[in-house]
Amino acid sequence: MSKILKEFYGVGILFFYYMKYIILIGWPLLLYGLEYKPNIIMDILWVYCLALVTKDLIFRFVLKRSHCDAASQCHTTSGKPKKP
């Protein structure tokens, strides 16, 4: 059971990592520009994507944090610490 939940979690992360901006911009464009019928599922996804983008902006500009901390050496290309 936990493997299935981890699978759904991974799929959700990948889906929203790539699709959040497309959904955030595209759904209002389809709804108001091309006169699509309102859909409650897409409305919920749009609000969730708005929350994710807001969180990303707050982390990047207000808190000035990254998903990579300074001690993990993820900013170097070789992974090895540079010697002075």
N, C-alpha and C positions, 0 to 999 in steps of 0.2 A: 504493500500500500504506500509506503513512504517513497519508493522508487517512482511510482506513478505521480505522486505529488511533486517530487523533484523535477520530473519530466515536464509537467505543466508549468512549474515555476520557470524553468529554463526557456520554454517556448514563449511564455509571457514576456520575459525579459528581452529576448531577441525581437519579438514582434513589436513591442512598444519602443525599443531602442531605434528601430528603423522607421516605424510608421507614425510616431507621435506627431511629427511636424506635418506630414501629409494629411493626417486626419484633422489636425488642428486648423489647417488652412483650407483643405479641400471640402470638408463637410459644410461650412457656411457658404462656400462658393457654390456647391451643388444645391444647397437648400434655397438660397436666395437668388443666385444668379441663373441657375438652370431650372428652378421651380420643381425640385424633387419633393416628394411627399415626406412629411416629418416621420422620423423613425425613432422610437424611444431607445432602442439598443445603441444606435449611432449617437444619440444625444448623450447617453451615459458614457460611451467611449470618448466622446469629445471632451466632456468634463474631466474625465480621468487623464486624458492627454494634456489638457490645460493645467491640471495640477502637477503633472510630471515636468512640463516645461517651466512652470513657475518655480518648482523645486530646483531644477537645474540652474535657472538664472540666479536664484538666491544663493545657492552653493558657490557659483562661479564668481559673482560680482559683489555680493554682500559679505558672505563669510570667507571668501577667497580660499576655498578648499578645493581639493581635487579628489578624484577617486583613488589616486596614487599618493601615498604619503612620502615624505622626504627620506625616510630610512629604508625604503624598499628598493632603491636603486633602479627604478623603472624609467628614469629620465636618461639614462646612459644607454648607448647602443649595444655595447658588449656585455653589459651586466656586471662587469668587474669595476671596482672602484678605481678611480684615477689616482696614480701615484704622483706626489709633488716633485 
